[in-house]
Amino acid sequence: MSRAARLLLIFESIHQVLAAEKALIEAGLSPDLVPVPREVNPNCGMAITLAPAERGRALLALARTPPARTIEPWRA
């Protein structure tokens, strides 16, 4: 079975995750909260995934929120 490609947004704290989730939803996007994958070891245990096609809109929506530590391709 093929894994779907997703973007993984990683933040420094759960507060940043929740602020980003709110901004993305308000922009009409469909973020999913997920546990941070084991191969990624950030300070926060939650991350956001999005469809790759939503990357540009996500960057615009997140311009006023705490920055993501990274936005990387990820296979769920």
C-alpha positions in Angstrom: 0.0 0.0 0.0 1.3 3.4 -1.0 1.5 6.1 1.7 0.0 9.5 0.9 2.4 12.4 0.6 1.8 15.1 3.2 3.5 18.2 4.5 4.7 18.0 8.1 4.7 21.3 10.0 6.8 21.1 13.2 6.7 23.7 16.0 8.5 24.4 19.2 5.5 24.3 21.5 1.9 23.1 21.6 0.8 26.7 21.8 2.3 27.4 18.4 0.7 24.2 17.0 -2.8 25.4 18.2 -2.3 28.9 16.9 -1.2 27.6 13.6 -4.1 25.1 13.4 -6.6 28.0 14.1 -5.0 30.2 11.4 -5.0 27.3 8.8 -8.7 26.5 9.5 -9.6 30.2 9.2 -7.9 30.2 5.8 -10.1 27.3 4.7 -7.4 24.6 4.9 -7.8 21.2 6.4 -4.9 20.7 8.9 -4.6 17.4 10.8 -2.9 17.3 14.2 -0.6 14.3 14.5 1.9 13.0 17.0 5.4 14.0 15.9 7.0 11.0 14.2 9.7 9.2 16.1 12.4 10.0 13.6 11.8 13.7 14.3 12.7 14.8 17.8 11.4 18.3 18.4 10.5 20.0 21.7 6.8 19.5 21.0 5.0 16.2 20.7 2.4 17.4 18.2 2.7 18.5 14.6 0.4 19.5 11.7 0.0 17.7 8.4 -1.4 19.2 5.2 -1.8 18.2 1.6 1.2 19.3 -0.5 -1.1 21.4 -2.7 -2.0 23.5 0.4 1.7 24.6 1.0 1.4 28.1 -0.6 -1.9 28.9 1.2 -0.5 27.6 4.4 2.5 29.8 4.2 0.3 32.8 3.7 -2.0 31.8 6.6 0.9 31.3 8.9 2.6 34.6 8.1 1.0 36.1 11.3 1.4 33.2 13.6 4.5 31.8 15.4 6.7 30.3 12.7 6.9 26.6 12.1 10.3 25.2 12.8 10.2 23.4 9.5 7.7 22.4 6.7 8.9 19.2 5.1 7.5 16.6 2.8 6.4 13.5 4.8 4.9 10.2 3.9 2.2 9.1 6.4 
